[in-house]
Amino acid sequence: MKVLLINGSPNKNGCTYTALSEIAKTLEGHDIEAEIFWIKTKPIIGCIACGKCAELGKCTFDNDVVNEFVQKAYDADAFVFGSPVYYASANGSMTSFLDRAFYSNSHGSGAEAFKHKPGAVICSARRGGTTATYDQLIKYLGISQMPIISSFYWNMVHGNTPEEVLQDEEGMGTMRQLAHNMAYFLECLEAGKEKGLALTEEEKPRTNFIR
């Protein structure tokens, strides 16, 4: 089993990475492979609603990390999306990254990379804005039929430097418990597959508010 952890911070080894690393280390203790994928610092284009992904099976913009990530996502069993807090929301690059990754994948042809796979989101901040960022990020999972993995507190850490994040004992404990919960859920999914359990899925109706 493999969990793909996404570092949405422009700082490769910053506070968000520190939190994700604690999750990765705990997952590996459960014999689950964990890979941290960094979105880097190159500008990430926002979705322009061109609709080309429905034809191409991927985002039409191929000059950043979005399509690279989606290809990796097909081989992953679960995800953790992490972002720093910018003005009480996810940073702009992470928002553009998620908009295109999720939209192009769900509107393209073929299998979907995220559907029915467990996921979690985490955020890091010096002080405030974490709950608003958490609410923003979790919506990508909720609309994609992804079981959401929680912890014993909202998935966030506090600190202005990686060293300060490590001093946030409750935050780091929250990361570890998230990883334990993720491992347990993945093990339950494997047990269900062995028993031949299948998920029932209805065809999605589509309605508009204005007719």
N, CA and C atoms as a LAMMPS dump frame, in Angstrom:
ITEM: TIMESTEP
0
ITEM: NUMBER OF ATOMS
633
ITEM: BOX BOUNDS ff ff ff
-5.0000000000000000e+02 5.0000000000000000e+02
-5.0000000000000000e+02 5.0000000000000000e+02
-5.0000000000000000e+02 5.0000000000000000e+02
ITEM: ATOMS id mol type element x y z
1 1 1 N 0.84 -1.2 0
2 1 2 C 0 0 0
3 1 3 C 0.873 1.247 0
4 2 1 N 0.373 2.278 -0.653
5 2 2 C 1.153 3.499 -0.769
6 2 3 C 0.284 4.723 -0.525
7 3 1 N 0.813 5.652 0.275
8 3 2 C 0.149 6.931 0.516
9 3 3 C 0.999 8.029 -0.107
10 4 1 N 0.351 8.883 -0.891
11 4 2 C 1.022 10.018 -1.522
12 4 3 C 0.693 11.272 -0.72
13 5 1 N 1.723 11.921 -0.212
14 5 2 C 1.553 13.124 0.602
15 5 3 C 2.011 14.33 -0.204
16 6 1 N 1.174 15.331 -0.335
17 6 2 C 1.449 16.472 -1.187
18 6 3 C 1.842 17.666 -0.342
19 7 1 N 3.052 18.175 -0.591
20 7 2 C 3.562 19.359 0.097
21 7 3 C 3.268 20.58 -0.77
22 8 1 N 2.247 21.351 -0.385
23 8 2 C 1.84 22.511 -1.156
24 8 3 C 2.561 23.784 -0.793
25 9 1 N 3.596 23.698 0.009
26 9 2 C 4.332 24.881 0.424
27 9 3 C 5.464 25.191 -0.549
28 10 1 N 5.77 26.476 -0.774
29 10 2 C 6.941 26.802 -1.579
30 10 3 C 8.247 26.476 -0.865
31 11 1 N 8.187 26.242 0.434
32 11 2 C 9.356 25.863 1.218
33 11 3 C 9.441 24.343 1.284
34 12 1 N 10.393 23.775 0.579
35 12 2 C 10.479 22.32 0.451
36 12 3 C 10.585 21.618 1.796
37 13 1 N 11.349 22.189 2.715
38 13 2 C 11.574 21.549 4.012
39 13 3 C 11.071 22.406 5.161
40 14 1 N 9.947 23.11 4.936
41 14 2 C 9.405 24.015 5.932
42 14 3 C 8.44 23.35 6.9
43 15 1 N 7.509 24.137 7.403
44 15 2 C 6.579 23.678 8.437
45 15 3 C 5.607 22.613 7.922
46 16 1 N 5.082 22.808 6.721
47 16 2 C 4.162 21.822 6.15
48 16 3 C 4.873 20.496 5.941
49 17 1 N 6.085 20.561 5.426
50 17 2 C 6.887 19.353 5.236
51 17 3 C 7.141 18.643 6.567
52 18 1 N 7.394 19.401 7.607
53 18 2 C 7.656 18.81 8.927
54 18 3 C 6.462 18 9.407
55 19 1 N 5.261 18.546 9.213
56 19 2 C 4.043 17.831 9.603
57 19 3 C 3.841 16.583 8.744
58 20 1 N 4.039 16.728 7.436
59 20 2 C 3.874 15.581 6.531
60 20 3 C 4.9 14.497 6.824
61 21 1 N 6.101 14.894 7.201
62 21 2 C 7.141 13.915 7.507
63 21 3 C 6.781 13.069 8.728
64 22 1 N 6.126 13.697 9.697
65 22 2 C 5.686 12.942 10.882
66 22 3 C 4.633 11.906 10.497
67 23 1 N 3.744 12.285 9.598
68 23 2 C 2.741 11.336 9.092
69 23 3 C 3.425 10.214 8.329
70 24 1 N 4.354 10.577 7.434
71 24 2 C 5.046 9.577 6.621
72 24 3 C 5.796 8.574 7.492
73 25 1 N 6.494 9.071 8.491
74 25 2 C 7.26 8.203 9.386
75 25 3 C 6.337 7.226 10.126
76 26 1 N 5.18 7.716 10.559
77 26 2 C 4.233 6.854 11.278
78 26 3 C 3.623 5.819 10.343
79 27 1 N 3.309 6.206 9.118
80 27 2 C 2.785 5.255 8.137
81 27 3 C 3.791 4.153 7.84
82 28 1 N 5.044 4.529 7.7
83 28 2 C 6.085 3.54 7.423
84 28 3 C 6.228 2.566 8.575
85 29 1 N 5.893 3.012 9.793
86 29 2 C 5.874 2.111 10.942
87 29 3 C 4.79 1.055 10.837
88 30 1 N 3.806 1.309 9.999
89 30 2 C 2.751 0.338 9.706
90 30 3 C 3.044 -0.437 8.42
91 31 1 N 4.263 -0.343 7.929
92 31 2 C 4.677 -1.001 6.675
93 31 3 C 3.883 -0.49 5.473
94 32 1 N 3.581 0.796 5.488
95 32 2 C 2.906 1.442 4.36
96 32 3 C 3.893 2.415 3.719
97 33 1 N 4.061 2.312 2.421
98 33 2 C 4.967 3.209 1.707
99 33 3 C 4.402 4.629 1.718
100 34 1 N 5.247 5.596 1.947
101 34 2 C 4.83 6.995 1.978
102 34 3 C 5.79 7.834 1.138
103 35 1 N 5.234 8.584 0.194
104 35 2 C 6.031 9.459 -0.668
105 35 3 C 5.528 10.889 -0.542
106 36 1 N 6.441 11.818 -0.286
107 36 2 C 6.078 13.237 -0.226
108 36 3 C 6.341 13.863 -1.588
109 37 1 N 5.292 14.41 -2.187
110 37 2 C 5.368 15.047 -3.508
111 37 3 C 5.319 16.549 -3.31
112 38 1 N 6.382 17.244 -3.719
113 38 2 C 6.466 18.698 -3.562
114 38 3 C 6.009 19.384 -4.841
115 39 1 N 5.136 20.374 -4.72
116 39 2 C 4.645 21.076 -5.916
117 39 3 C 5.641 22.119 -6.416
118 40 1 N 6.729 22.29 -5.704
119 40 2 C 7.841 23.163 -6.091
120 40 3 C 7.44 24.647 -6.098
121 41 1 N 8.276 25.465 -6.744
122 41 2 C 8.07 26.911 -6.7
123 41 3 C 7.738 27.516 -8.061
124 42 1 N 7.747 26.716 -9.109
125 42 2 C 7.387 27.23 -10.428
126 42 3 C 5.91 27.619 -10.428
127 43 1 N 5.533 28.742 -11.049
128 43 2 C 4.127 29.153 -11.065
129 43 3 C 3.22 28.063 -11.627
130 44 1 N 2.089 27.864 -10.961
131 44 2 C 1.098 26.874 -11.393
132 44 3 C -0.119 27.62 -11.935
133 45 1 N -0.428 27.373 -13.185
134 45 2 C -1.533 28.055 -13.848
135 45 3 C -2.859 27.612 -13.239
136 46 1 N -3.777 28.552 -13.069
137 46 2 C -5.104 28.213 -12.582
138 46 3 C -5.967 27.63 -13.687
139 47 1 N -7.031 26.939 -13.306
140 47 2 C -7.964 26.368 -14.281
141 47 3 C -8.659 27.497 -15.045
142 48 1 N -8.728 27.376 -16.381
143 48 2 C -9.401 28.393 -17.198
144 48 3 C -10.727 27.877 -17.758
145 49 1 N -11.19 26.725 -17.253
146 49 2 C -12.485 26.163 -17.658
147 49 3 C -12.601 26 -19.162
148 50 1 N -11.517 25.537 -19.809
149 50 2 C -11.531 25.358 -21.26
150 50 3 C -12.225 24.074 -21.683
151 51 1 N -12.327 23.098 -20.775
152 51 2 C -12.982 21.838 -21.084
153 51 3 C -12.136 20.86 -21.861
154 52 1 N -10.885 21.194 -22.154
155 52 2 C -10.036 20.312 -22.951
156 52 3 C -9.71 19.003 -22.232
157 53 1 N -9.771 19.007 -20.9
158 53 2 C -9.449 17.789 -20.153
159 53 3 C -10.404 16.654 -20.491
160 54 1 N -11.663 16.993 -20.857
161 54 2 C -12.633 15.957 -21.228
162 54 3 C -12.219 15.25 -22.515
163 55 1 N -11.499 15.961 -23.376
164 55 2 C -11.036 15.374 -24.634
165 55 3 C -9.692 14.676 -24.469
166 56 1 N -8.797 15.304 -23.708
167 56 2 C -7.431 14.814 -23.604
168 56 3 C -7.238 13.748 -22.536
169 57 1 N -8.115 13.727 -21.535
170 57 2 C -7.932 12.826 -20.407
171 57 3 C -6.921 13.333 -19.411
172 58 1 N -6.484 14.575 -19.583
173 58 2 C -5.569 15.235 -18.655
174 58 3 C -5.708 16.738 -18.862
175 59 1 N -5.099 17.529 -17.981
176 59 2 C -5.161 18.977 -18.136
177 59 3 C -4.399 19.404 -19.382
178 60 1 N -4.938 20.375 -20.102
179 60 2 C -4.286 20.855 -21.323
180 60 3 C -2.951 21.53 -21.051
181 61 1 N -2.786 22.103 -19.849
182 61 2 C -1.511 22.717 -19.483
183 61 3 C -0.559 21.628 -19.005
184 62 1 N 0.54 21.476 -19.702
185 62 2 C 1.468 20.388 -19.391
186 62 3 C 2.853 20.909 -19.028
187 63 1 N 2.908 22.163 -18.561
188 63 2 C 4.2 22.779 -18.277
189 63 3 C 4.425 23.011 -16.785
190 64 1 N 3.675 22.299 -15.939
191 64 2 C 3.908 22.355 -14.5
192 64 3 C 3.673 20.97 -13.912
193 65 1 N 3.512 20.876 -12.6
194 65 2 C 3.544 19.569 -11.941
195 65 3 C 2.186 18.866 -11.858
196 66 1 N 1.116 19.487 -12.324
197 66 2 C -0.217 18.926 -12.102
198 66 3 C -0.38 17.559 -12.762
199 67 1 N -0.12 17.453 -14.053
200 67 2 C -0.288 16.172 -14.74
201 67 3 C 0.694 15.12 -14.231
202 68 1 N 1.887 15.563 -13.853
203 68 2 C 2.862 14.642 -13.252
204 68 3 C 2.297 14.032 -11.979
205 69 1 N 1.681 14.863 -11.153
206 69 2 C 1.094 14.366 -9.916
207 69 3 C -0.058 13.41 -10.18
208 70 1 N -0.953 13.762 -11.092
209 70 2 C -2.122 12.915 -11.359
210 70 3 C -1.693 11.531 -11.829
211 71 1 N -0.642 11.456 -12.647
212 71 2 C -0.157 10.147 -13.079
213 71 3 C 0.324 9.322 -11.897
214 72 1 N 0.99 9.968 -10.954
215 72 2 C 1.42 9.264 -9.741
216 72 3 C 0.215 8.826 -8.908
217 73 1 N -0.834 9.639 -8.947
218 73 2 C -2.008 9.39 -8.112
219 73 3 C -2.702 8.075 -8.459
220 74 1 N -2.634 7.65 -9.708
221 74 2 C -3.278 6.4 -10.102
222 74 3 C -2.709 5.211 -9.335
223 75 1 N -1.431 5.271 -9.002
224 75 2 C -0.78 4.154 -8.312
225 75 3 C -0.836 4.272 -6.791
226 76 1 N -1.39 5.37 -6.301
227 76 2 C -1.471 5.561 -4.847
228 76 3 C -2.782 4.99 -4.307
229 77 1 N -2.748 4.565 -3.047
230 77 2 C -3.944 4.03 -2.399
231 77 3 C -4.637 5.063 -1.522
232 78 1 N -3.932 6.133 -1.175
233 78 2 C -4.498 7.162 -0.302
234 78 3 C -3.652 8.432 -0.438
235 79 1 N -4.191 9.534 0.111
236 79 2 C -3.549 10.836 -0.072
237 79 3 C -3.616 11.67 1.203
238 80 1 N -2.608 12.517 1.373
239 80 2 C -2.64 13.574 2.385
240 80 3 C -2.212 14.861 1.692
241 81 1 N -3.077 15.853 1.688
242 81 2 C -2.788 17.128 1.045
243 81 3 C -2.457 18.167 2.114
244 82 1 N -1.275 18.781 2.011
245 82 2 C -0.843 19.732 3.016
246 82 3 C -0.577 21.104 2.43
247 83 1 N -0.982 22.14 3.156
248 83 2 C -0.765 23.514 2.694
249 83 3 C -0.453 24.433 3.865
250 84 1 N 0.388 25.427 3.632
251 84 2 C 0.531 26.491 4.624
252 84 3 C -0.681 27.413 4.547
253 85 1 N -0.843 28.242 5.544
254 85 2 C -1.951 29.198 5.577
255 85 3 C -1.476 30.548 5.058
256 86 1 N -2.16 31.043 4.024
257 86 2 C -1.925 32.383 3.495
258 86 3 C -3.241 33.15 3.609
259 87 1 N -3.281 34.169 4.429
260 87 2 C -4.492 34.981 4.579
261 87 3 C -5.72 34.103 4.842
262 88 1 N -5.591 33.187 5.786
263 88 2 C -6.682 32.31 6.233
264 88 3 C -7.209 31.41 5.129
265 89 1 N -6.341 31.013 4.201
266 89 2 C -6.717 30.045 3.168
267 89 3 C -5.452 29.353 2.667
268 90 1 N -5.648 28.345 1.829
269 90 2 C -4.486 27.688 1.23
270 90 3 C -3.76 28.677 0.326
271 91 1 N -2.459 28.477 0.152
272 91 2 C -1.707 29.377 -0.711
273 91 3 C -2.159 29.248 -2.166
274 92 1 N -1.894 30.274 -2.969
275 92 2 C -2.417 30.331 -4.332
276 92 3 C -1.971 29.182 -5.207
277 93 1 N -0.708 28.779 -5.106
278 93 2 C -0.212 27.677 -5.937
279 93 3 C -0.929 26.373 -5.614
280 94 1 N -1.152 26.125 -4.32
281 94 2 C -1.838 24.901 -3.922
282 94 3 C -3.287 24.91 -4.401
283 95 1 N -3.939 26.05 -4.341
284 95 2 C -5.322 26.133 -4.804
285 95 3 C -5.406 25.865 -6.301
286 96 1 N -4.53 26.474 -7.085
287 96 2 C -4.514 26.229 -8.532
288 96 3 C -4.188 24.77 -8.83
289 97 1 N -3.244 24.22 -8.07
290 97 2 C -2.848 22.822 -8.229
291 97 3 C -4.041 21.887 -8.006
292 98 1 N -4.749 22.087 -6.916
293 98 2 C -5.873 21.21 -6.597
294 98 3 C -7.041 21.41 -7.555
295 99 1 N -7.321 22.657 -7.926
296 99 2 C -8.406 22.911 -8.877
297 99 3 C -8.206 22.1 -10.151
298 100 1 N -7.021 22.169 -10.701
299 100 2 C -6.761 21.489 -11.974
300 100 3 C -6.606 19.98 -11.815
301 101 1 N -5.951 19.551 -10.75
302 101 2 C -5.75 18.112 -10.546
303 101 3 C -7.082 17.396 -10.401
304 102 1 N -7.955 17.932 -9.583
305 102 2 C -9.232 17.27 -9.34
306 102 3 C -10.193 17.443 -10.512
307 103 1 N -10.263 18.637 -11.082
308 103 2 C -11.228 18.868 -12.163
309 103 3 C -10.845 18.092 -13.419
310 104 1 N -9.58 18.159 -13.816
311 104 2 C -9.173 17.474 -15.041
312 104 3 C -9.297 15.972 -14.901
313 105 1 N -9.052 15.465 -13.703
314 105 2 C -9.15 14.021 -13.514
315 105 3 C -10.594 13.532 -13.537
316 106 1 N -11.495 14.273 -12.923
317 106 2 C -12.888 13.84 -12.86
318 106 3 C -13.633 14.081 -14.166
319 107 1 N -13.11 14.96 -15.036
320 107 2 C -13.782 15.256 -16.296
321 107 3 C -13.087 14.631 -17.502
322 108 1 N -12.02 13.907 -17.272
323 108 2 C -11.346 13.242 -18.367
324 108 3 C -11.939 11.867 -18.636
325 109 1 N -11.34 11.155 -19.55
326 109 2 C -11.809 9.811 -19.878
327 109 3 C -11.024 8.789 -19.061
328 110 1 N -11.609 7.617 -18.877
329 110 2 C -10.922 6.548 -18.17
330 110 3 C -11.144 6.588 -16.672
331 111 1 N -10.31 5.825 -15.946
332 111 2 C -10.451 5.695 -14.499
333 111 3 C -10.096 6.994 -13.804
334 112 1 N -10.699 7.19 -12.642
335 112 2 C -10.402 8.367 -11.839
336 112 3 C -9.379 8.002 -10.764
337 113 1 N -8.435 8.892 -10.549
338 113 2 C -7.304 8.59 -9.668
339 113 3 C -7.632 8.72 -8.194
340 114 1 N -8.659 9.515 -7.838
341 114 2 C -8.936 9.82 -6.434
342 114 3 C -10.184 9.131 -5.876
343 115 1 N -11.108 8.828 -6.724
344 115 2 C -12.41 8.313 -6.315
345 115 3 C -12.298 7.049 -5.454
346 116 1 N -12.997 7.066 -4.317
347 116 2 C -13.087 5.952 -3.372
348 116 3 C -11.777 5.662 -2.631
349 117 1 N -10.777 6.512 -2.813
350 117 2 C -9.532 6.347 -2.073
351 117 3 C -9.542 7.282 -0.86
352 118 1 N -9.12 6.805 0.3
353 118 2 C -9.118 7.675 1.49
354 118 3 C -8.15 8.834 1.356
355 119 1 N -8.517 9.956 1.96
356 119 2 C -7.669 11.131 1.903
357 119 3 C -7.788 11.95 3.172
358 120 1 N -6.791 12.777 3.382
359 120 2 C -6.793 13.696 4.523
360 120 3 C -6.158 15.003 4.068
361 121 1 N -6.454 16.068 4.797
362 121 2 C -5.804 17.347 4.55
363 121 3 C -5.188 17.836 5.855
364 122 1 N -4.075 18.541 5.723
365 122 2 C -3.449 19.16 6.889
366 122 3 C -3.055 20.587 6.526
367 123 1 N -2.914 21.435 7.523
368 123 2 C -2.459 22.804 7.266
369 123 3 C -1.555 23.257 8.409
370 124 1 N -0.679 24.202 8.074
371 124 2 C 0.249 24.723 9.072
372 124 3 C 0.202 26.24 9.058
373 125 1 N 0.3 26.824 10.234
374 125 2 C 0.265 28.281 10.353
375 125 3 C 1.066 28.707 11.568
376 126 1 N 1.519 29.944 11.524
377 126 2 C 2.172 30.495 12.709
378 126 3 C 1.177 30.608 13.851
379 127 1 N -0.061 31.083 13.511
380 127 2 C -1.022 31.316 14.583
381 127 3 C -2.467 31.033 14.182
382 128 1 N -3.041 31.82 13.232
383 128 2 C -4.46 31.706 12.918
384 128 3 C -4.716 31.352 11.464
385 129 1 N -6.002 31.12 11.159
386 129 2 C -6.426 30.826 9.793
387 129 3 C -6.457 29.361 9.436
388 130 1 N -6.117 28.497 10.385
389 130 2 C -6.025 27.07 10.074
390 130 3 C -7.388 26.424 9.821
391 131 1 N -8.391 26.776 10.618
392 131 2 C -9.681 26.112 10.433
393 131 3 C -10.317 26.503 9.108
394 132 1 N -10.154 27.77 8.686
395 132 2 C -10.687 28.198 7.394
396 132 3 C -9.978 27.466 6.26
397 133 1 N -8.677 27.282 6.39
398 133 2 C -7.909 26.561 5.372
399 133 3 C -8.306 25.091 5.339
400 134 1 N -8.483 24.511 6.505
401 134 2 C -8.931 23.112 6.591
402 134 3 C -10.274 22.941 5.892
403 135 1 N -11.206 23.858 6.161
404 135 2 C -12.523 23.789 5.518
405 135 3 C -12.408 23.879 4.002
406 136 1 N -11.516 24.736 3.527
407 136 2 C -11.333 24.897 2.08
408 136 3 C -10.796 23.609 1.457
409 137 1 N -9.755 23.061 2.034
410 137 2 C -9.098 21.896 1.453
411 137 3 C -9.966 20.648 1.468
412 138 1 N -10.737 20.477 2.532
413 138 2 C -11.5 19.233 2.682
414 138 3 C -12.585 19.096 1.622
415 139 1 N -12.978 20.205 1.021
416 139 2 C -14.049 20.164 0.024
417 139 3 C -13.631 19.423 -1.247
418 140 1 N -12.35 19.447 -1.572
419 140 2 C -11.896 18.702 -2.752
420 140 3 C -12.141 17.201 -2.562
421 141 1 N -11.921 16.728 -1.346
422 141 2 C -12.114 15.308 -1.061
423 141 3 C -13.596 14.963 -1.008
424 142 1 N -14.373 15.85 -0.388
425 142 2 C -15.787 15.557 -0.185
426 142 3 C -16.577 15.431 -1.465
427 143 1 N -16.191 16.166 -2.513
428 143 2 C -16.927 16.112 -3.776
429 143 3 C -16.414 14.987 -4.678
430 144 1 N -15.362 14.305 -4.235
431 144 2 C -14.723 13.291 -5.073
432 144 3 C -14.928 11.87 -4.562
433 145 1 N -15.891 11.682 -3.662
434 145 2 C -16.2 10.367 -3.088
435 145 3 C -14.983 9.736 -2.412
436 146 1 N -14.206 10.563 -1.727
437 146 2 C -13.051 10.076 -0.998
438 146 3 C -13.379 9.97 0.492
439 147 1 N -13.263 8.808 1.094
440 147 2 C -13.418 8.709 2.546
441 147 3 C -12.408 9.626 3.23
442 148 1 N -12.869 10.443 4.16
443 148 2 C -12.022 11.456 4.786
444 148 3 C -11.472 10.94 6.114
445 149 1 N -10.162 11.004 6.253
446 149 2 C -9.493 10.526 7.46
447 149 3 C -9.247 11.702 8.405
448 150 1 N -9.685 11.538 9.624
449 150 2 C -9.546 12.593 10.63
450 150 3 C -8.578 12.14 11.72
451 151 1 N -8.466 12.959 12.762
452 151 2 C -7.609 12.637 13.891
453 151 3 C -8.334 13.021 15.17
454 152 1 N -7.613 13.119 16.299
455 152 2 C -8.288 13.486 17.542
456 152 3 C -8.413 15.004 17.71
457 153 1 N -7.907 15.752 16.741
458 153 2 C -8.13 17.184 16.662
459 153 3 C -8.109 17.523 15.183
460 154 1 N -8.488 18.756 14.832
461 154 2 C -8.397 19.125 13.421
462 154 3 C -6.948 19.016 12.975
463 155 1 N -6.747 18.607 11.733
464 155 2 C -5.415 18.269 11.236
465 155 3 C -4.603 19.527 10.945
466 156 1 N -3.966 20.069 11.967
467 156 2 C -3.195 21.296 11.812
468 156 3 C -2.045 21.338 12.804
469 157 1 N -1 22.063 12.419
470 157 2 C 0.13 22.307 13.311
471 157 3 C 0.39 23.806 13.345
472 158 1 N 1.044 24.246 14.411
473 158 2 C 1.354 25.66 14.578
474 158 3 C 2.844 25.859 14.826
475 159 1 N 3.375 26.904 14.221
476 159 2 C 4.781 27.244 14.395
477 159 3 C 5.255 28.091 13.227
478 160 1 N 6.225 28.929 13.491
479 160 2 C 6.759 29.801 12.447
480 160 3 C 7.978 29.199 11.764
481 161 1 N 8.533 28.156 12.371
482 161 2 C 9.686 27.445 11.816
483 161 3 C 9.473 25.949 12.04
484 162 1 N 10.174 25.101 11.29
485 162 2 C 10.07 23.661 11.546
486 162 3 C 10.376 23.294 12.998
487 163 1 N 11.337 23.989 13.587
488 163 2 C 11.695 23.707 14.981
489 163 3 C 10.53 24.007 15.924
490 164 1 N 9.798 25.091 15.638
491 164 2 C 8.628 25.426 16.457
492 164 3 C 7.503 24.423 16.248
493 165 1 N 7.34 23.952 15.019
494 165 2 C 6.316 22.93 14.749
495 165 3 C 6.596 21.673 15.568
496 166 1 N 7.843 21.285 15.661
497 166 2 C 8.204 20.106 16.445
498 166 3 C 7.883 20.287 17.927
499 167 1 N 7.824 21.54 18.38
500 167 2 C 7.465 21.819 19.771
501 167 3 C 5.952 21.803 20
502 168 1 N 5.163 21.794 18.916
503 168 2 C 3.704 21.727 19.024
504 168 3 C 3.321 20.273 19.274
505 169 1 N 3.361 19.877 20.522
506 169 2 C 3.165 18.463 20.869
507 169 3 C 1.785 17.954 20.453
508 170 1 N 0.749 18.779 20.662
509 170 2 C -0.595 18.335 20.281
510 170 3 C -0.721 18.241 18.768
511 171 1 N -0.137 19.208 18.067
512 171 2 C -0.19 19.173 16.614
513 171 3 C 0.523 17.956 16.046
514 172 1 N 1.693 17.651 16.558
515 172 2 C 2.435 16.49 16.067
516 172 3 C 1.74 15.183 16.44
517 173 1 N 1.128 15.184 17.625
518 173 2 C 0.342 14.013 17.999
519 173 3 C -0.854 13.827 17.077
520 174 1 N -1.448 14.937 16.667
521 174 2 C -2.566 14.886 15.725
522 174 3 C -2.121 14.28 14.402
523 175 1 N -0.92 14.625 13.947
524 175 2 C -0.38 14.054 12.708
525 175 3 C -0.18 12.547 12.843
526 176 1 N 0.361 12.119 13.973
527 176 2 C 0.602 10.687 14.164
528 176 3 C -0.705 9.912 14.228
529 177 1 N -1.694 10.455 14.956
530 177 2 C -2.967 9.751 15.049
531 177 3 C -3.666 9.694 13.689
532 178 1 N -3.521 10.751 12.905
533 178 2 C -4.049 10.737 11.542
534 178 3 C -3.449 9.558 10.769
535 179 1 N -2.128 9.389 10.901
536 179 2 C -1.457 8.297 10.195
537 179 3 C -1.936 6.933 10.691
538 180 1 N -2.108 6.788 12.005
539 180 2 C -2.624 5.521 12.54
540 180 3 C -4.023 5.245 11.986
541 181 1 N -4.861 6.276 11.942
542 181 2 C -6.221 6.103 11.426
543 181 3 C -6.214 5.754 9.944
544 182 1 N -5.3 6.388 9.199
545 182 2 C -5.18 6.088 7.774
546 182 3 C -4.757 4.638 7.559
547 183 1 N -3.775 4.196 8.341
548 183 2 C -3.297 2.819 8.216
549 183 3 C -4.413 1.824 8.524
550 184 1 N -5.16 2.089 9.582
551 184 2 C -6.266 1.209 9.954
552 184 3 C -7.316 1.142 8.842
553 185 1 N -7.647 2.303 8.27
554 185 2 C -8.665 2.334 7.221
555 185 3 C -8.193 1.576 5.983
556 186 1 N -6.928 1.741 5.626
557 186 2 C -6.399 1.01 4.476
558 186 3 C -6.411 -0.498 4.717
559 187 1 N -6.092 -0.893 5.94
560 187 2 C -6.128 -2.316 6.277
561 187 3 C -7.556 -2.857 6.209
562 188 1 N -8.525 -2.045 6.633
563 188 2 C -9.937 -2.457 6.537
564 188 3 C -10.365 -2.608 5.081
565 189 1 N -9.907 -1.699 4.224
566 189 2 C -10.226 -1.796 2.802
567 189 3 C -9.659 -3.082 2.206
568 190 1 N -8.435 -3.407 2.583
569 190 2 C -7.827 -4.641 2.087
570 190 3 C -8.603 -5.864 2.556
571 191 1 N -9.019 -5.85 3.817
572 191 2 C -9.802 -6.972 4.349
573 191 3 C -11.138 -7.09 3.626
574 192 1 N -11.736 -5.946 3.315
575 192 2 C -12.999 -5.964 2.584
576 192 3 C -12.855 -6.54 1.191
577 193 1 N -11.765 -6.196 0.523
578 193 2 C -11.524 -6.74 -0.817
579 193 3 C -11.359 -8.251 -0.765
580 194 1 N -10.671 -8.732 0.271
581 194 2 C -10.47 -10.178 0.418
582 194 3 C -11.789 -10.911 0.616
583 195 1 N -12.762 -10.22 1.218
584 195 2 C -14.082 -10.815 1.427
585 195 3 C -15.013 -10.61 0.241
586 196 1 N -14.525 -9.91 -0.758
587 196 2 C -15.323 -9.687 -1.956
588 196 3 C -16.367 -8.6 -1.822
589 197 1 N -16.188 -7.688 -0.865
590 197 2 C -17.149 -6.604 -0.696
591 197 3 C -17.027 -5.619 -1.851
592 198 1 N -18.162 -5.174 -2.355
593 198 2 C -18.171 -4.234 -3.481
594 198 3 C -18.992 -3.019 -3.122
595 199 1 N -18.584 -1.879 -3.636
596 199 2 C -19.273 -0.627 -3.367
597 199 3 C -20.402 -0.429 -4.372
598 200 1 N -21.564 -0.028 -3.87
599 200 2 C -22.695 0.282 -4.732
600 200 3 C -22.649 1.75 -5.128
601 201 1 N -22.734 2.013 -6.41
602 201 2 C -22.659 3.393 -6.883
603 201 3 C -23.819 3.7 -7.818
604 202 1 N -24.511 4.769 -7.513
605 202 2 C -25.619 5.204 -8.353
606 202 3 C -25.125 6.113 -9.473
607 203 1 N -25.906 6.176 -10.545
608 203 2 C -25.608 7.131 -11.598
609 203 3 C -25.949 8.523 -11.083
610 204 1 N -25.054 9.458 -11.328
611 204 2 C -25.209 10.803 -10.766
612 204 3 C -26.188 11.642 -11.574
613 205 1 N -27.281 12.105 -10.943
614 205 2 C -28.164 13.054 -11.641
615 205 3 C -27.537 14.439 -11.616
616 206 1 N -27.821 15.254 -12.617
617 206 2 C -27.265 16.596 -12.668
618 206 3 C -28.405 17.596 -12.897
619 207 1 N -28.588 18.474 -11.951
620 207 2 C -29.665 19.479 -12.056
621 207 3 C -29.087 20.865 -11.841
622 208 1 N -29.768 21.862 -12.352
623 208 2 C -29.388 23.259 -12.147
624 208 3 C -30.451 23.949 -11.317
625 209 1 N -30.072 25.009 -10.626
626 209 2 C -31.035 25.731 -9.799
627 209 3 C -31.95 26.597 -10.654
628 210 1 N -31.453 27.034 -11.793
629 210 2 C -32.251 27.884 -12.686
630 210 3 C -32.655 27.059 -13.902
631 211 1 N -33.961 27.055 -14.204
632 211 2 C -34.461 26.26 -15.329
633 211 3 C -35.089 27.153 -16.38
